[in-house]
Amino acid sequence: MKIMNIGILAHVDAGKTTLTESMLYTSGTIAESGRVDRGSTITDSMTLEKQRGITIQASIASYQWNHVKINLIDTPGHIDFYSEVERSLNILDGIVLLISAKDGIQAQTRILFDAIRKRKLPALIFINKIDQPDIDLDLIYKDIKEKLTSHILVMQRFTNDNTLLPMEIDKLSEEFRDTIIEMDDALLKKYMINQPITTEELLNSRRKNISCGNLLPIYHGSALKHIGTKELLDAILIEFNPLILPTDSKLAALVYKIERDDNRNKRTFMRIFGGSIKTRDVLTLEGHSDSIKIKKLEISNNGKIVEAEKIECGDIAIFPNEARLKIGDTIGTIPQNNLVLHDDSLIMQANISPMVSSDRAILLEALSELSETDPLLQYKLDSRSSDITMEFLGKVQMEIIVALLQSRYHLQAKIENVTTIYKERPLKKATFTAHIGVSPNPFWASIGLLIEPLPIGAGVQYESKVSYGYLNKSFQNAVEEGIRSGCEQGLYGWELTDLKICFEYGIYYSPVSTPADFRHLAPIVLEQALKQSGTELLEPCLSFELYVPQDCNARVYNDLKKYQAMIESIKTQHNEIIVAGKIPARTSQIYKEQLSELTRGCGVFLTEPAGYQKNTGEIFIQARKPDDRLDKTRHLFDKANEEVRGGSV
């Protein structure tokens, strides 16, 4: 049986989950269509999804239509869960981009279309809610052409009566011919010299351009009333092609999703691009030395998750309670366009703690499970202060985490000190050496370090110029460990980056010296070198594309400068101004919130993480984490060097 994986993408409230239910109902998979407002849908299975009436995680449900199995992926519509959508794009054979006839093209629609376009994924547009009063389809088509793409094929027209039944258009109408010829250089050349173009050439060009996302057919309906759903099911089989490989192809697979239900049971989802998987098979993951023996397999089948002995190429294998698999794990060779992973540059952090101190262990376990299901949530436990720091992308994501902690783990969490994640870089080259027996050094070790700044984005580089013959490996390893530890906090309390650290001098005293002496002294020497150099703050920034109506141009432009954006280009397209540039992450959220009001909801702000840049705002100091072992010695070094500097004045 042929298998296809189809994603439904849309802005919030366009009717994604309702369309999924309608497709399952129309295909005969379920006897009754669920309702989002009643919390009775198949794909929104989390309690929190039912309560909020939104999709938070990409869910799978399957149906069969004309002897083809379709795995339907219902994805989140809210921008804060965009990473969940991006991970789903890695495994799709085709996309239904849903547009509400009532709301038209929304900002999130354009963000989703931008992702589809960059991946060159095949897609069709389904205009939903056409049964609403005062719908002007011609206006929506115009909106699509101006804001998404002019390369569309409207596949249906509607009568004016209340039934709104779709009517097929001749696929080779004059309008279709013109659209296809316009985007195919070979056909356009033939057309210009009056050479005949065959029906076969037109259909082949149509198929080719749809398969790489250049051409989008448009279908219509009302998911709530099941209008146009059957035609959509047919269209998916017509417009999209399943991945077909030889039956003896090698196993190739990608883990794209991990979820836990409200009872904390874990499921891992893996798309199979080649070969097949059976229970009792032994899997070897790329980049892993150990292997995994499959004890149990599950599969989505006709709207339910059921056990399976074997899962074929093209399908999605589900592993229940497999601890060792994580998102991004691969087996074999995956097609390159299916390996685009979201940038993991998290830009916000906060301290998190349980309201009841005895719940601390439960909180740590919960954060471990939640970060496993969402790679864009990370947490750190400070071994010295015991603080728990959570790193994440956005405000709604943080709210969902707090709500999940309450609903799934039954604990109340306190969020404090929400801030942007800064980093530090030395200002200039500097050295510092601490000698054995020279106050205030209490350790049986001598260490000399040279530090120098590197270009932004270079990261931390470490080099030892001390030979193993002069200082043995255990001492040298301890120096590097101490330096890595010291890089966790710069002079302003932020992680160090974009510097080279050179270990230039090291002495031990036999038989008294131990690796611990070098491990404890190294971060102190690094800090003193940083004080010789000074450091600068770096802040996370985003590259952006901004689309605004022309009449809003002046106000929007001035506000961009107010929020410290660096504008790189401005151009006009249709009735819009398109501005590209970079903006600090700390100001982008405020700007995004105000943009809707500035542009009457018509502004679109597309952003991507763009690394770090020199801080353009105030100096933000993070409280230094205490270290009972070293803080007294640190202060003695500070005092001694202040006296040296004072004496040299």
C-alpha positions as CSV (number, residue, x, y, z in Angstrom):
1,M,0.0,0.0,0.0
2,K,1.2,3.5,-0.8
3,I,1.8,5.8,2.2
4,M,1.9,9.6,2.4
5,N,2.5,12.0,5.3
6,I,0.5,15.1,4.9
7,G,0.7,18.2,7.2
8,I,-2.0,20.7,7.8
9,L,-0.6,24.2,8.5
10,A,-2.6,27.3,9.3
11,H,-2.8,30.4,11.5
12,V,-4.7,30.2,14.8
13,D,-8.4,29.6,14.5
14,A,-8.4,28.9,10.7
15,G,-9.9,25.5,11.5
16,K,-7.0,23.0,11.3
17,T,-8.2,20.6,13.8
18,T,-11.8,20.8,12.6
19,L,-10.5,20.0,9.0
20,T,-8.6,17.0,10.4
21,E,-11.8,15.7,12.0
22,S,-13.7,16.3,8.8
23,M,-11.2,14.4,6.8
24,L,-11.3,11.4,9.2
25,Y,-15.1,11.5,9.2
26,T,-15.4,11.7,5.4
27,S,-12.9,8.9,4.9
28,G,-15.0,6.7,7.2
29,T,-12.3,6.5,9.9
30,I,-14.5,7.9,12.6
31,A,-18.2,7.7,13.1
32,E,-18.6,11.2,14.4
33,S,-16.6,14.4,13.9
34,G,-15.2,15.9,17.1
35,R,-15.5,19.5,18.0
36,V,-12.7,21.8,19.3
37,D,-15.1,23.8,21.4
38,R,-16.2,20.6,23.1
39,G,-12.7,19.2,23.6
40,S,-13.7,16.0,21.7
41,T,-11.2,16.0,18.9
42,I,-8.8,13.1,18.1
43,T,-5.6,15.0,17.6
44,D,-5.9,17.5,20.4
45,S,-5.4,14.8,23.1
46,M,-3.6,16.8,25.8
47,T,-5.8,18.1,28.6
48,L,-4.2,21.5,28.1
49,E,-5.1,21.5,24.4
50,K,-8.7,20.7,25.2
51,Q,-8.8,23.4,27.8
52,R,-7.3,26.1,25.6
53,G,-8.8,25.0,22.3
54,I,-5.4,25.2,20.6
55,T,-3.0,22.7,19.2
56,I,0.3,22.7,21.2
57,Q,2.1,19.7,19.7
58,A,2.0,18.1,16.2
59,S,-0.4,15.2,16.4
60,I,-0.8,12.2,14.0
61,A,-4.0,10.5,12.8
62,S,-4.3,8.2,9.8
63,Y,-6.9,7.3,7.3
64,Q,-7.2,5.4,4.0
65,W,-8.5,6.8,0.8
66,N,-8.6,4.9,-2.5
67,H,-6.1,2.3,-1.3
68,V,-3.5,4.9,0.0
69,K,-2.7,5.3,3.6
70,I,-2.4,9.0,4.7
71,N,-0.8,10.0,8.0
72,L,-2.3,13.3,8.8
73,I,-0.1,15.7,10.9
74,D,-2.1,18.4,12.7
75,T,0.4,21.1,13.7
76,P,0.2,24.1,16.1
77,G,-0.9,27.4,14.7
78,H,0.6,29.7,17.4
79,I,3.9,31.3,16.6
80,D,5.4,30.3,19.9
81,F,5.1,26.6,18.8
82,Y,6.6,27.3,15.4
83,S,9.6,25.0,16.1
84,E,7.1,22.1,16.5
85,V,5.8,22.9,13.0
86,E,9.4,23.1,11.6
87,R,10.3,19.6,13.0
88,S,7.1,18.2,11.3
89,L,8.2,19.7,7.9
90,N,11.1,17.3,8.0
91,I,8.9,14.3,7.4
92,L,6.1,15.5,5.1
93,D,5.3,14.5,1.5
94,G,2.8,17.3,1.1
95,I,1.2,20.2,2.9
96,V,-2.4,21.6,3.1
97,L,-2.0,25.3,3.8
98,L,-5.3,26.3,5.4
99,I,-6.7,29.8,5.0
100,S,-9.8,31.1,6.6
101,A,-12.1,32.7,4.1
102,K,-13.3,35.0,6.9
103,D,-9.8,36.1,8.1
104,G,-7.8,35.9,4.9
105,I,-4.0,36.0,4.9
106,Q,-2.8,36.4,8.5
107,A,0.8,37.1,9.7
108,Q,1.2,33.5,10.7
109,T,0.0,32.3,7.2
110,R,2.9,34.2,5.7
111,I,5.4,32.8,8.2
112,L,4.3,29.3,7.4
113,F,4.3,29.9,3.7
114,D,7.9,31.3,4.0
115,A,9.0,28.0,5.6
116,I,7.2,25.9,2.9
117,R,8.9,28.1,0.2
118,K,12.4,27.7,1.7
119,R,12.0,23.9,1.9
120,K,10.6,23.7,-1.7
121,L,7.8,21.5,-0.3
122,P,4.7,20.6,-2.4
123,A,1.6,22.3,-1.1
124,L,-2.0,23.1,-1.9
125,I,-4.2,25.8,-0.4
126,F,-7.5,25.0,1.2
127,I,-9.8,28.0,1.7
128,N,-11.9,27.1,4.7
129,K,-15.2,28.6,6.1
130,I,-16.6,29.6,2.7
131,D,-20.1,29.2,4.2
132,Q,-19.6,32.4,6.2
133,P,-21.6,35.4,5.1
134,D,-20.1,38.1,2.9
135,I,-17.1,36.0,1.7
136,D,-15.4,37.5,-1.4
137,L,-13.2,34.7,-2.9
138,D,-11.8,37.0,-5.7
139,L,-10.5,39.3,-2.9
140,I,-8.9,36.3,-1.2
141,Y,-7.2,35.2,-4.5
142,K,-5.9,38.7,-4.9
143,D,-4.6,38.6,-1.4
144,I,-2.8,35.3,-2.0
145,K,-1.2,36.6,-5.2
146,E,0.1,39.8,-3.5
147,K,1.2,38.3,-0.1
148,L,2.1,34.7,-0.9
149,T,2.6,33.8,-4.5
150,S,1.1,34.7,-7.9
151,H,1.7,31.1,-9.1
152,I,-1.7,29.6,-8.2
153,L,-4.3,27.4,-9.9
154,V,-7.9,27.9,-8.7
155,M,-9.3,24.4,-9.0
156,Q,-13.0,25.1,-8.2
157,R,-15.7,27.6,-8.5
158,F,-18.9,27.9,-6.5
159,T,-22.5,28.5,-7.2
160,N,-24.3,31.3,-5.5
161,D,-26.9,29.1,-3.7
162,N,-26.6,28.1,-0.1
163,T,-25.2,24.6,-0.9
164,L,-21.9,26.0,-2.2
165,L,-21.1,22.8,-4.1
166,P,-17.7,22.8,-5.8
167,M,-17.5,22.6,-9.6
168,E,-14.4,21.2,-11.3
169,I,-12.7,23.5,-13.8
170,D,-11.1,22.1,-17.0
171,K,-7.5,21.6,-16.0
172,L,-6.4,22.9,-19.4
173,S,-8.4,26.1,-19.5
174,E,-6.8,29.2,-20.9
175,E,-6.0,30.6,-17.5
176,F,-4.3,27.3,-16.4
177,R,-2.2,27.2,-19.7
178,D,-1.0,30.8,-19.1
179,T,0.0,30.2,-15.5
180,I,1.9,27.1,-16.3
181,I,3.7,28.5,-19.4
182,E,4.6,31.7,-17.5
183,M,6.7,29.7,-14.9
184,D,8.3,27.2,-17.3
185,D,11.2,28.6,-19.3
186,A,11.1,25.8,-21.9
187,L,7.4,26.2,-22.5
188,L,7.6,30.0,-22.6
189,K,10.3,29.8,-25.2
190,K,8.1,27.5,-27.4
191,Y,5.2,29.9,-26.8
192,M,7.2,32.9,-27.9
193,I,8.1,31.4,-31.2
194,N,4.6,30.0,-31.8
195,Q,5.6,26.3,-31.5
196,P,2.7,24.0,-30.4
197,I,2.6,23.0,-26.7
198,T,1.1,19.6,-26.0
199,T,-1.3,18.6,-23.2
200,E,1.3,16.2,-21.9
201,E,3.9,18.9,-21.7
202,L,1.5,21.2,-19.8
203,L,0.5,18.4,-17.3
204,N,4.2,17.4,-16.8
205,S,5.1,21.0,-16.1
206,R,2.2,21.4,-13.7
207,R,3.2,18.2,-11.8
208,K,6.9,19.2,-11.7
209,N,6.2,22.8,-10.4
210,I,3.7,21.5,-7.7
211,S,6.2,18.9,-6.5
212,C,8.9,21.5,-5.8
213,G,6.5,24.1,-4.2
214,N,6.5,26.6,-7.1
215,L,2.9,26.1,-8.0
216,L,-0.1,25.9,-5.6
217,P,-3.5,24.6,-6.5
218,I,-6.4,26.0,-4.6
219,Y,-9.4,24.1,-3.2
220,H,-12.3,25.3,-1.0
221,G,-14.8,24.1,1.6
222,S,-16.2,24.3,5.1
223,A,-14.6,21.8,7.4
224,L,-17.3,22.2,10.0
225,K,-20.1,21.3,7.5
226,H,-17.9,18.8,5.6
227,I,-18.2,20.8,2.4
228,G,-15.4,20.2,0.0
229,T,-13.7,17.6,2.2
230,K,-14.2,14.7,-0.2
231,E,-12.7,16.8,-3.0
232,L,-9.7,17.7,-0.8
233,L,-9.1,13.9,-0.1
234,D,-9.1,13.3,-3.8
235,A,-6.8,16.3,-4.4
236,I,-4.2,15.1,-2.0
237,L,-3.8,11.9,-4.1
238,I,-3.7,13.9,-7.3
239,E,-1.4,16.7,-6.4
240,F,1.2,14.9,-4.1
241,N,3.5,11.9,-4.7
242,P,4.5,9.4,-2.0
243,L,8.2,8.6,-1.6
244,I,8.8,5.3,-3.4
245,L,12.1,3.5,-2.9
246,P,13.2,-0.1,-3.9
247,T,11.9,-2.7,-1.5
248,D,15.5,-3.7,-0.7
249,S,16.7,-0.2,0.2
250,K,18.7,0.3,3.3
251,L,17.1,1.5,6.5
252,A,17.0,5.4,6.7
253,A,14.9,7.1,9.4
254,L,14.6,10.3,11.4
255,V,13.2,10.9,15.0
256,Y,11.2,14.0,14.6
257,K,9.0,14.1,17.7
258,I,8.7,12.8,21.3
259,E,5.6,13.3,23.3
260,R,4.3,12.4,26.7
261,D,0.6,12.0,27.5
262,D,-1.1,13.2,30.6
263,N,-0.1,10.0,32.4
264,R,3.6,10.7,31.4
265,N,3.8,7.8,29.1
266,K,6.4,8.4,26.4
267,R,6.1,7.9,22.7
268,T,8.9,8.5,20.1
269,F,7.9,9.1,16.5
270,M,10.3,8.1,13.6
271,R,9.7,8.7,9.9
272,I,11.1,5.8,7.8
273,F,12.6,7.1,4.5
274,G,14.1,3.8,3.4
275,G,13.9,0.1,4.3
276,S,11.6,-1.2,7.1
277,I,11.6,-1.8,10.8
278,K,10.5,-4.9,12.7
279,T,10.2,-5.8,16.4
280,R,13.4,-7.5,17.7
281,D,15.5,-5.5,15.1
282,V,18.6,-3.9,16.4
283,L,19.0,-0.2,15.5
284,T,22.3,1.6,15.2
285,L,22.0,5.4,15.4
286,E,24.3,7.7,13.4
287,G,27.0,9.0,15.8
288,H,26.2,6.5,18.6
289,S,28.3,3.6,19.6
290,D,25.6,1.6,21.3
291,S,22.5,0.0,19.6
292,I,18.8,-0.3,20.5
293,K,16.9,-3.5,20.3
294,I,13.2,-2.9,19.4
295,K,10.9,-4.5,22.0
296,K,7.6,-3.0,20.9
297,L,6.4,-1.0,17.9
298,E,3.2,1.0,17.3
299,I,1.7,2.6,14.3
300,S,-1.2,5.0,13.5
301,N,-4.0,3.0,11.8
302,N,-7.4,4.4,11.0
303,G,-7.4,7.1,13.7
304,K,-5.9,4.9,16.4
305,I,-2.5,4.0,17.7
306,V,-2.1,0.2,17.5
307,E,0.7,-2.4,17.9
308,A,2.6,-3.5,14.8
309,E,5.2,-6.2,14.1
310,K,6.6,-4.4,11.0
311,I,6.5,-0.9,9.7
312,E,7.2,-0.1,6.0
313,C,9.1,2.6,4.1
314,G,7.2,5.9,4.1
315,D,5.3,5.2,7.3
316,I,5.8,6.6,10.8
317,A,7.1,4.2,13.5
318,I,6.1,4.8,17.1
319,F,8.3,3.6,19.9
320,P,6.5,3.4,23.3
321,N,8.7,4.2,26.4
322,E,12.1,4.0,24.6
323,A,14.4,6.0,26.8
324,R,17.4,6.4,24.5
325,L,15.9,8.0,21.4
326,K,15.9,11.8,21.1
327,I,14.7,14.3,18.6
328,G,17.1,14.6,15.6
329,D,18.5,11.0,15.9
330,T,19.0,9.4,12.5
331,I,19.6,6.0,11.0
332,G,21.3,5.7,7.6
333,T,21.2,8.5,5.0
334,I,18.3,11.0,5.2
335,P,17.4,13.2,2.2
336,Q,19.1,16.6,2.8
337,N,15.9,18.6,2.6
338,N,14.5,16.5,5.4
339,L,17.3,17.3,7.8
340,V,16.7,21.0,8.4
341,L,16.7,21.5,12.2
342,H,15.5,24.7,13.9
343,D,18.3,26.9,15.2
344,D,18.7,26.1,18.9
345,S,19.7,29.6,19.9
346,L,17.5,30.1,22.9
347,I,17.2,33.8,23.8
348,M,15.4,34.0,27.1
349,Q,16.0,32.5,30.6
350,A,14.3,32.5,34.0
351,N,14.9,31.0,37.4
352,I,12.3,28.4,38.2
353,S,11.6,26.8,41.6
354,P,8.7,24.9,43.2
355,M,6.3,26.7,45.5
356,V,6.7,23.8,47.9
357,S,10.4,23.1,48.5
358,S,9.9,19.3,48.9
359,D,8.7,19.3,45.2
360,R,12.2,20.1,43.9
361,A,13.0,16.5,42.8
362,I,9.6,16.3,41.0
363,L,10.3,19.7,39.2
364,L,13.7,18.5,38.0
365,E,12.2,15.3,36.7
366,A,9.4,17.2,35.0
367,L,11.8,19.6,33.3
368,S,13.9,16.7,32.1
369,E,10.8,15.1,30.4
370,L,9.6,18.4,29.0
371,S,13.0,19.4,27.5
372,E,13.0,15.9,25.9
373,T,9.8,16.7,24.0
374,D,10.9,20.2,23.1
375,P,14.5,20.8,22.2
376,L,13.9,24.5,22.5
377,L,13.4,24.2,26.2
378,Q,16.5,23.6,28.2
379,Y,17.3,23.8,31.9
380,K,20.5,24.0,34.0
381,L,21.1,23.0,37.6
382,D,23.9,25.1,39.1
383,S,26.0,22.8,41.2
384,R,27.2,25.7,43.4
385,S,24.0,27.7,44.1
386,S,21.5,24.9,43.4
387,D,19.5,27.4,41.3
388,I,17.5,25.9,38.4
389,T,17.6,28.1,35.3
390,M,15.3,27.5,32.4
391,E,16.1,28.6,28.8
392,F,13.4,29.1,26.2
393,L,12.2,31.1,23.2
394,G,9.0,33.0,24.1
395,K,6.4,34.1,26.6
396,V,3.6,31.7,25.5
397,Q,6.0,28.8,25.6
398,M,6.8,29.7,29.2
399,E,3.1,29.9,30.1
400,I,2.5,26.5,28.6
401,I,5.4,25.0,30.6
402,V,4.0,26.4,33.9
403,A,0.5,25.1,32.9
404,L,1.9,21.6,32.1
405,L,3.8,21.4,35.4
406,Q,0.5,22.1,37.1
407,S,-1.8,19.8,35.1
408,R,0.5,16.9,34.4
409,Y,2.9,16.9,37.4
410,H,0.6,18.5,40.0
411,L,3.1,21.1,41.1
412,Q,3.0,24.9,41.4
413,A,6.1,26.6,40.0
414,K,7.5,30.1,40.6
415,I,9.1,31.9,37.7
416,E,11.6,34.7,38.5
417,N,14.2,36.9,36.9
418,V,13.0,36.5,33.3
419,T,15.7,38.1,31.0
420,T,17.4,37.9,27.7
421,I,20.5,35.6,27.6
422,Y,23.6,37.8,27.2
423,K,27.2,36.6,26.6
424,E,30.6,38.2,27.3
425,R,33.7,38.7,25.2
426,P,37.1,40.1,26.2
427,L,37.9,43.6,24.9
428,K,41.6,43.0,24.3
429,K,44.5,40.6,24.6
430,A,45.7,40.1,28.2
431,T,47.8,37.7,30.4
432,F,47.9,36.7,34.0
433,T,50.1,34.2,35.9
434,A,49.8,32.8,39.4
435,H,52.9,31.3,40.9
436,I,53.3,28.5,43.5
437,G,54.2,30.0,46.9
438,V,53.4,33.6,45.9
439,S,50.6,35.1,47.9
440,P,47.6,34.9,47.6
441,N,47.9,31.6,45.7
442,P,47.1,28.8,48.2
443,F,47.3,26.0,45.6
444,W,50.3,23.8,44.7
445,A,50.1,24.9,41.1
446,S,51.4,27.6,38.8
447,I,49.3,28.7,35.8
448,G,49.8,31.4,33.2
449,L,47.1,32.2,30.7
450,L,46.9,34.4,27.6
451,I,43.4,35.5,26.4
452,E,42.4,37.4,23.3
453,P,39.1,38.2,21.7
454,L,37.9,36.4,18.5
455,P,35.3,37.5,15.9
456,I,31.7,37.2,17.0
457,G,30.4,33.7,16.4
458,A,33.8,32.0,16.7
459,G,33.1,30.5,20.1
460,V,35.6,29.5,22.7
461,Q,39.0,28.1,21.5
462,Y,41.5,26.5,23.9
463,E,45.2,25.8,23.3
464,S,47.9,24.4,25.5
465,K,51.5,25.4,24.7
466,V,52.8,23.4,27.7
467,S,54.1,20.0,26.7
468,Y,53.0,16.8,28.4
469,G,56.7,16.1,29.1
470,Y,56.8,19.2,31.2
471,L,53.3,18.9,32.8
472,N,51.6,15.6,32.7
473,K,48.2,14.9,31.1
474,S,46.2,14.7,34.3
475,F,47.3,18.2,35.4
476,Q,46.7,19.6,31.9
477,N,43.2,18.1,31.7
478,A,42.5,19.7,35.1
479,V,43.6,23.1,33.8
480,E,41.2,22.8,30.8
481,E,38.3,21.6,33.1
482,G,38.9,24.6,35.3
483,I,39.0,27.0,32.4
484,R,35.7,25.5,30.9
485,S,34.2,26.0,34.3
486,G,35.5,29.6,34.5
487,C,33.9,30.4,31.1
488,E,30.5,29.9,32.6
489,Q,30.7,33.4,34.3
490,G,32.4,36.5,33.0
491,L,32.8,39.8,34.7
492,Y,29.1,40.6,34.3
493,G,28.0,37.1,35.3
494,W,27.3,35.9,31.8
495,E,28.8,33.0,29.8
496,L,32.1,33.8,28.0
497,T,32.3,33.3,24.2
498,D,34.3,34.4,21.2
499,L,37.8,34.2,22.8
500,K,41.0,32.2,22.6
501,I,42.5,31.0,25.8
502,C,46.1,29.8,25.7
503,F,47.7,27.9,28.5
504,E,51.3,29.2,28.3
505,Y,52.9,28.3,31.7
506,G,52.4,25.6,34.2
507,I,54.5,24.3,37.2
508,Y,53.8,21.6,39.7
509,Y,55.5,20.7,43.0
510,S,56.2,17.0,43.4
511,P,54.8,15.1,45.2
512,V,52.4,17.6,46.8
513,S,50.6,18.9,43.7
514,T,47.3,17.3,42.6
515,P,45.0,17.8,39.6
516,A,42.5,19.6,42.0
517,D,45.1,22.3,42.6
518,F,45.2,23.1,38.9
519,R,41.4,22.7,38.5
520,H,40.7,25.2,41.3
521,L,43.4,27.7,40.3
522,A,42.6,27.9,36.5
523,P,39.2,29.7,36.7
524,I,40.7,32.3,39.1
525,V,43.6,33.0,36.7
526,L,41.1,33.3,33.9
527,E,39.1,35.8,35.9
528,Q,42.2,37.9,36.6
529,A,43.1,37.9,33.0
530,L,39.6,39.1,32.1
531,K,40.0,41.9,34.6
532,Q,43.2,43.0,32.8
533,S,41.3,42.9,29.5
534,G,37.8,44.0,30.5
535,T,34.8,42.5,28.8
536,E,31.9,43.6,26.6
537,L,28.3,42.3,26.6
538,L,27.0,40.6,23.5
539,E,23.2,40.3,23.0
540,P,21.2,37.9,20.8
541,C,19.8,39.3,17.7
542,L,17.3,38.3,15.0
543,S,17.4,38.9,11.3
544,F,14.0,40.1,10.1
545,E,11.8,40.8,7.1
546,L,9.0,43.2,7.8
547,Y,5.9,43.6,5.5
548,V,3.7,46.7,6.1
549,P,1.2,48.7,4.2
550,Q,2.7,51.7,2.4
551,D,0.6,54.2,4.4
552,C,2.2,52.9,7.6
553,N,5.7,53.3,6.3
554,A,6.9,56.4,8.2
555,R,5.7,55.3,11.7
556,V,7.0,51.7,11.3
557,Y,10.4,53.0,10.1
558,N,10.7,55.4,13.1
559,D,9.7,52.6,15.5
560,L,12.3,50.2,14.1
561,K,15.0,52.8,14.9
562,K,13.5,53.3,18.3
563,Y,13.9,49.6,19.0
564,Q,17.5,49.7,17.8
565,A,17.0,47.7,14.6
566,M,19.7,47.9,11.9
567,I,17.9,48.3,8.5
568,E,19.7,46.7,5.6
569,S,17.2,47.1,2.8
570,I,13.9,48.6,1.9
571,K,11.8,47.8,-1.2
572,T,8.2,48.2,-2.5
573,Q,6.1,45.4,-3.7
574,H,2.4,45.8,-4.6
575,N,1.0,48.0,-1.9
576,E,3.5,47.0,0.7
577,I,6.9,48.1,2.0
578,I,9.4,45.3,2.7
579,V,12.1,46.1,5.2
580,A,15.0,43.7,6.0
581,G,17.6,43.9,8.7
582,K,18.6,42.9,12.3
583,I,17.0,43.7,15.6
584,P,18.0,42.9,19.2
585,A,16.0,40.0,20.6
586,R,15.2,41.9,23.7
587,T,13.3,44.6,21.8
588,S,11.9,42.4,19.0
589,Q,9.1,41.0,21.2
590,I,7.9,44.5,22.3
591,Y,8.1,45.7,18.7
592,K,6.1,42.6,17.4
593,E,3.4,43.2,20.0
594,Q,3.0,46.9,18.9
595,L,3.2,46.2,15.2
596,S,-0.3,44.8,15.0
597,E,-1.7,48.1,16.4
598,L,0.6,50.2,14.2
599,T,-0.5,48.5,11.0
600,R,-4.2,47.6,11.9
601,G,-3.2,43.9,12.0
602,C,-1.7,44.0,8.5
603,G,2.0,44.0,9.5
604,V,4.0,40.8,9.2
605,F,7.3,40.4,11.1
606,L,9.4,37.3,10.0
607,T,12.4,36.6,12.2
608,E,15.2,34.1,12.5
609,P,17.9,33.8,15.1
610,A,21.1,35.5,13.8
611,G,23.6,34.8,16.6
612,Y,25.0,37.6,18.7
613,Q,26.0,41.2,18.3
614,K,27.5,43.9,20.5
615,N,25.0,45.0,23.1
616,T,23.2,48.2,22.1
617,G,21.3,48.6,25.4
618,E,22.2,49.1,29.0
619,I,24.7,46.9,30.7
620,F,22.8,44.1,32.4
621,I,24.7,42.4,35.2
622,Q,23.7,38.9,36.3
623,A,24.4,38.1,39.9
624,R,27.5,35.9,40.2
625,K,26.8,32.4,41.4
626,P,28.6,31.7,44.7
627,D,31.3,29.1,45.0
628,D,32.2,28.3,48.6
629,R,35.5,26.6,47.5
630,L,36.9,29.5,45.6
631,D,35.2,32.7,46.5
632,K,37.6,33.5,49.4
633,T,40.6,33.0,47.2
634,R,39.1,35.0,44.4
635,H,38.7,38.0,46.8
636,L,42.3,37.7,48.0
637,F,43.5,37.8,44.4
638,D,41.3,40.8,43.7
639,K,42.6,42.6,46.8
640,A,46.3,41.8,45.9
641,N,45.9,43.1,42.4
642,E,44.1,46.2,43.5
643,E,47.1,46.9,45.8
644,V,49.5,46.3,42.9
645,R,47.6,48.7,40.7
646,G,47.3,51.3,43.5
647,G,51.1,51.1,44.2
648,S,51.9,51.7,40.5
649,V,49.8,54.9,40.3
